[in-house]
Amino acid sequence: MAVSTLAAPSRARLARGGPLERQANRLFWPFVGPALAFYGVLFLAPIVFAAWTSLYKWDGMGDMRWRGLDNYRTLLDDQAFHYAVMNTIKILVVGGVATFAVSFALTLALREMAGKMFARSVLFFPCLVNALVFGIAAGFLFGPNGPVNTVLGLLGVDAVPKWLSVDNLPAMIIGAIVWTATGYYTTIIMAAVDQIPTYLYEAAELEGANAWQRFRHVTLPLSWEVVSVCAVLWTVSSVKVFEIVLLFGGGSTVSNAPIQTWTTAMYVYFSAFPQSSVPKLGLAAAAAVVSLVMVGVFVVILRRLMRRDRVML
């Protein structure tokens, strides 16, 4: 009876919440409110405005004329938008698989390397270089009379590939994106791998596990949360690819970029800022909304596919 008498006030205090909990509740909105206000003004409001604009025909200066879903129907019939969506999906899927495959391979090699910090810095360096450098380097290396074709000619290759032709540009662009992004994701994954206790690898080695088995049963499960976050980051960034495609496909003038190399970000830009026609902000907003929905769907599917129970050490 004494126990139940003492326990009743404690349960009541827990139900009401202690002083620390009440103080935390009072401080919640003052701390979170400004961040939510900035998020609403800088992100949610533009998204709503873009969705509303996508229902109109507008050049940015004159009156807005109602079109309903006609802008979205135009996207369905526009060959340039078809190229943009397909190229974006190729960058997302093909580029993502190649990037993470190379990142995992580098993780296996760097984990036991003596100079892994220096190697990690070297791998991360391409992320710091402006995309303009890659465009200039590609034009110099893979031009008709560039060093690559010159070396191939010396090796006896008569029919050298036209690296910068329209047919080969998508593969060249994906290769450049993979090269620049690999170091970034390798650095993030390695930061997670560094937190894995070494005794787990030692135990796996004592059990006879090879490098691949240690990676599959130790490294990957214990860094899975970080890998899933990297996958989401890649999904979001692949939809926003713009400048490297512009430089490979059009050099310094956007009017020369072939539509076979466009991404959804480039389609939005070309629709909003055309070179020789009236801006189509309604069409650009519709393409932006489709891109947002596409990346949202991919992120949701990706998070569900990569959902795993947390591994506790």
C-alpha positions as CSV (number, residue, x, y, z in Angstrom):
1,M,0.0,0.0,0.0
2,A,2.9,2.3,0.8
3,V,4.5,1.6,-2.5
4,S,1.3,2.4,-4.4
5,T,0.8,5.6,-2.4
6,L,4.3,6.9,-3.3
7,A,4.0,5.8,-6.9
8,A,0.8,7.7,-7.6
9,P,2.2,11.2,-7.3
10,S,5.2,10.2,-9.3
11,R,3.0,8.9,-12.1
12,A,1.0,12.2,-12.0
13,R,4.2,14.3,-12.2
14,L,5.3,12.2,-15.2
15,A,2.0,12.7,-16.9
16,R,2.1,16.4,-16.4
17,G,5.8,16.6,-17.4
18,G,8.7,17.8,-15.2
19,P,10.1,21.3,-15.1
20,L,12.8,20.5,-17.6
21,E,10.2,19.1,-20.1
22,R,8.0,22.2,-19.6
23,Q,11.0,24.5,-20.1
24,A,12.0,22.6,-23.3
25,N,8.4,23.0,-24.6
26,R,8.5,26.7,-24.0
27,L,11.8,27.1,-25.8
28,F,10.8,24.8,-28.8
29,W,9.1,27.4,-30.9
30,P,11.5,30.3,-30.2
31,F,14.3,28.1,-31.5
32,V,12.5,26.3,-34.3
33,G,10.2,29.1,-35.4
34,P,12.8,31.3,-37.2
35,A,14.1,28.2,-39.1
36,L,10.6,27.2,-40.1
37,A,9.9,30.8,-41.2
38,F,13.0,30.9,-43.4
39,Y,12.2,27.4,-44.8
40,G,8.6,28.5,-45.6
41,V,9.7,31.8,-47.3
42,L,12.7,30.5,-49.2
43,F,11.5,27.0,-50.1
44,L,7.8,26.3,-49.6
45,A,6.5,29.6,-51.0
46,P,8.6,29.4,-54.2
47,I,7.4,25.8,-54.8
48,V,3.8,26.9,-54.4
49,F,4.4,29.9,-56.7
50,A,6.0,27.7,-59.3
51,A,3.1,25.2,-59.2
52,W,0.6,28.1,-59.6
53,T,2.7,29.7,-62.5
54,S,2.8,26.3,-64.3
55,L,-1.0,26.7,-64.9
56,Y,-0.5,29.9,-66.8
57,K,1.1,31.2,-70.0
58,W,3.4,34.0,-68.9
59,D,6.5,35.8,-70.3
60,G,7.4,37.3,-66.9
61,M,6.2,40.9,-67.8
62,G,2.8,40.8,-69.4
63,D,-0.5,39.5,-68.1
64,M,-0.8,35.8,-67.1
65,R,-3.2,33.8,-69.2
66,W,-4.8,30.7,-67.8
67,R,-3.8,27.4,-69.5
68,G,-4.7,24.8,-66.9
69,L,-2.8,21.6,-67.6
70,D,-1.8,22.6,-71.2
71,N,1.8,23.3,-70.1
72,Y,2.1,19.7,-68.9
73,R,0.5,18.4,-72.1
74,T,3.1,20.4,-74.0
75,L,5.9,18.6,-72.0
76,L,4.4,15.2,-72.9
77,D,4.7,16.1,-76.6
78,D,8.0,17.9,-76.5
79,Q,11.0,15.9,-77.8
80,A,13.5,18.1,-76.0
81,F,11.8,17.3,-72.7
82,H,11.9,13.6,-73.4
83,Y,15.7,13.9,-74.0
84,A,16.0,15.9,-70.8
85,V,14.1,13.3,-68.6
86,M,16.0,10.4,-70.1
87,N,19.4,12.0,-69.7
88,T,18.5,12.9,-66.1
89,I,17.5,9.3,-65.4
90,K,20.7,8.0,-67.0
91,I,22.8,10.3,-64.8
92,L,20.8,9.2,-61.8
93,V,20.9,5.5,-62.4
94,V,24.0,4.8,-64.5
95,G,26.1,7.6,-63.0
96,G,24.9,6.6,-59.5
97,V,25.8,2.9,-59.9
98,A,29.2,3.8,-61.3
99,T,29.9,6.4,-58.6
100,F,29.1,4.2,-55.7
101,A,30.8,1.1,-57.2
102,V,34.0,3.1,-57.5
103,S,33.5,4.7,-54.0
104,F,33.1,1.3,-52.4
105,A,36.2,-0.1,-54.2
106,L,38.2,2.9,-53.0
107,T,36.8,2.4,-49.5
108,L,38.2,-1.2,-49.5
109,A,41.6,0.1,-50.7
110,L,41.8,3.1,-48.5
111,R,40.8,1.5,-45.2
112,E,44.1,-0.2,-44.7
113,M,46.3,2.2,-46.6
114,A,49.1,3.9,-44.7
115,G,48.6,7.3,-46.4
116,K,44.8,7.2,-46.6
117,M,44.3,10.8,-45.4
118,F,46.5,12.1,-48.2
119,A,44.8,9.8,-50.8
120,R,41.4,11.0,-49.5
121,S,42.4,14.6,-50.0
122,V,43.6,13.9,-53.6
123,L,40.3,12.1,-54.4
124,F,38.3,15.0,-53.0
125,F,40.2,17.6,-55.0
126,P,38.0,17.4,-58.2
127,C,35.0,18.5,-56.1
128,L,36.8,21.8,-55.5
129,V,37.5,22.5,-59.2
130,N,35.1,24.6,-61.2
131,A,33.2,22.8,-64.0
132,L,34.6,25.3,-66.5
133,V,38.0,23.6,-66.0
134,F,36.5,20.2,-67.0
135,G,34.9,21.7,-70.1
136,I,38.2,23.2,-71.3
137,A,40.2,20.1,-70.4
138,A,37.7,17.9,-72.3
139,G,38.0,20.1,-75.4
140,F,41.8,20.0,-75.2
141,L,42.2,16.2,-74.4
142,F,39.5,14.8,-76.6
143,G,39.5,17.2,-79.5
144,P,40.1,15.8,-83.1
145,N,43.8,16.7,-82.8
146,G,44.0,16.3,-79.0
147,P,46.5,14.2,-77.0
148,V,44.1,11.3,-76.7
149,N,43.6,10.9,-80.4
150,T,47.3,11.5,-81.0
151,V,48.2,8.6,-78.7
152,L,45.7,6.4,-80.3
153,G,47.1,7.2,-83.7
154,L,50.6,6.3,-82.5
155,L,49.2,3.0,-81.3
156,G,47.9,2.2,-84.8
157,V,44.2,3.1,-84.3
158,D,43.1,4.6,-87.6
159,A,39.4,5.2,-86.9
160,V,39.7,7.3,-83.7
161,P,36.4,7.9,-82.0
162,K,34.7,11.3,-82.2
163,W,34.7,11.8,-78.5
164,L,32.8,15.1,-78.5
165,S,30.2,14.2,-81.1
166,V,26.5,14.4,-80.1
167,D,26.3,10.6,-79.9
168,N,29.2,10.3,-77.5
169,L,28.5,13.4,-75.4
170,P,26.1,11.8,-72.9
171,A,28.7,9.1,-72.0
172,M,31.4,11.7,-71.7
173,I,29.2,13.8,-69.4
174,I,28.4,10.9,-67.2
175,G,32.1,9.9,-67.0
176,A,33.0,13.5,-66.0
177,I,30.3,13.6,-63.3
178,V,31.4,10.2,-61.9
179,W,35.0,11.4,-61.8
180,T,34.1,14.6,-59.9
181,A,31.6,13.0,-57.5
182,T,33.5,9.9,-56.6
183,G,35.9,11.6,-54.2
184,Y,33.1,13.4,-52.5
185,Y,31.1,10.3,-51.7
186,T,34.2,8.3,-50.9
187,T,35.1,10.9,-48.3
188,I,31.7,10.7,-46.6
189,I,31.6,6.9,-46.6
190,M,35.2,6.7,-45.3
191,A,34.2,9.0,-42.4
192,A,31.6,6.4,-41.5
193,V,34.0,3.5,-42.0
194,D,36.5,5.1,-39.6
195,Q,34.0,4.8,-36.8
196,I,33.8,1.0,-37.1
197,P,35.7,-0.8,-34.4
198,T,38.8,-2.5,-35.6
199,Y,38.1,-5.6,-33.5
200,L,35.2,-6.5,-35.8
201,Y,37.6,-6.7,-38.8
202,E,40.0,-8.7,-36.7
203,A,37.3,-11.1,-35.7
204,A,36.2,-11.5,-39.3
205,E,39.8,-12.2,-40.4
206,L,40.2,-14.8,-37.7
207,E,37.0,-16.5,-39.1
208,G,38.7,-16.6,-42.6
209,A,36.7,-13.8,-44.2
210,N,38.4,-12.2,-47.3
211,A,38.3,-8.5,-48.2
212,W,35.0,-8.8,-50.0
213,Q,33.3,-10.7,-47.2
214,R,34.6,-8.2,-44.6
215,F,33.2,-5.4,-46.7
216,R,29.8,-7.2,-47.2
217,H,29.3,-8.4,-43.6
218,V,31.1,-5.7,-41.6
219,T,31.7,-2.4,-43.5
220,L,28.4,-2.2,-45.5
221,P,26.0,-3.0,-42.7
222,L,27.7,-0.7,-40.2
223,S,27.8,2.2,-42.6
224,W,24.4,1.6,-44.2
225,E,22.8,4.7,-42.8
226,V,25.5,6.9,-44.2
227,V,25.3,5.2,-47.6
228,S,21.6,5.7,-47.7
229,V,22.0,9.4,-47.0
230,C,24.6,9.6,-49.8
231,A,22.2,7.9,-52.1
232,V,19.6,10.6,-51.4
233,L,22.2,13.3,-51.9
234,W,23.1,11.8,-55.2
235,T,19.4,11.6,-56.3
236,V,18.8,15.3,-55.5
237,S,22.1,16.5,-57.1
238,S,21.6,14.4,-60.3
239,V,18.4,16.3,-61.1
240,K,20.2,19.6,-60.8
241,V,23.1,18.9,-63.1
242,F,23.5,21.9,-65.4
243,E,26.9,23.6,-65.8
244,I,28.9,20.5,-66.8
245,V,26.4,19.5,-69.5
246,L,26.3,23.1,-70.7
247,L,30.1,23.2,-71.1
248,F,30.4,19.8,-72.7
249,G,27.5,20.4,-75.1
250,G,27.6,24.0,-75.9
251,G,30.9,25.5,-74.8
252,S,30.4,29.1,-73.8
253,T,27.2,29.7,-75.7
254,V,24.0,28.0,-74.6
255,S,22.5,28.2,-78.1
256,N,24.9,25.6,-79.4
257,A,24.0,22.9,-76.8
258,P,22.3,20.0,-78.6
259,I,19.0,18.9,-77.1
260,Q,20.3,15.3,-77.0
261,T,22.5,16.4,-74.0
262,W,19.9,18.4,-72.1
263,T,18.9,17.6,-68.6
264,T,15.7,18.8,-66.8
265,A,17.6,21.7,-65.3
266,M,18.8,22.8,-68.7
267,Y,15.2,22.5,-70.1
268,V,13.9,24.7,-67.4
269,Y,16.7,27.3,-68.1
270,F,16.1,27.2,-71.9
271,S,12.4,27.7,-71.4
272,A,12.7,30.6,-69.0
273,F,15.6,32.3,-70.8
274,P,15.5,31.5,-74.5
275,Q,18.0,33.0,-76.9
276,S,15.6,34.1,-79.7
277,S,12.0,33.8,-78.5
278,V,9.6,34.9,-75.8
279,P,10.3,33.5,-72.3
280,K,7.9,30.7,-71.4
281,L,7.9,30.9,-67.6
282,G,4.7,28.8,-67.3
283,L,6.3,25.9,-69.3
284,A,9.6,26.3,-67.3
285,A,7.6,26.2,-64.0
286,A,5.8,23.0,-65.2
287,A,9.1,21.4,-66.1
288,A,10.4,22.4,-62.6
289,V,7.4,20.9,-60.9
290,V,7.8,17.6,-62.9
291,S,11.4,17.5,-61.8
292,L,10.5,18.1,-58.2
293,V,7.9,15.3,-58.3
294,M,10.3,13.0,-60.0
295,V,13.1,13.5,-57.5
296,G,10.5,13.1,-54.7
297,V,9.3,9.8,-56.0
298,F,12.9,8.5,-56.5
299,V,13.8,9.6,-52.9
300,V,10.8,7.8,-51.4
301,I,11.4,4.6,-53.4
302,L,15.1,4.8,-52.5
303,R,14.5,5.2,-48.8
304,R,12.1,2.3,-48.7
305,L,14.4,0.0,-50.7
306,M,17.3,0.9,-48.4
307,R,15.4,0.8,-45.1
308,R,17.3,-1.5,-42.7
309,D,17.1,-2.1,-39.0
310,R,19.8,-0.1,-37.1
311,V,22.9,-2.1,-36.2
312,M,23.9,-1.4,-32.6
313,L,27.5,-1.9,-31.6
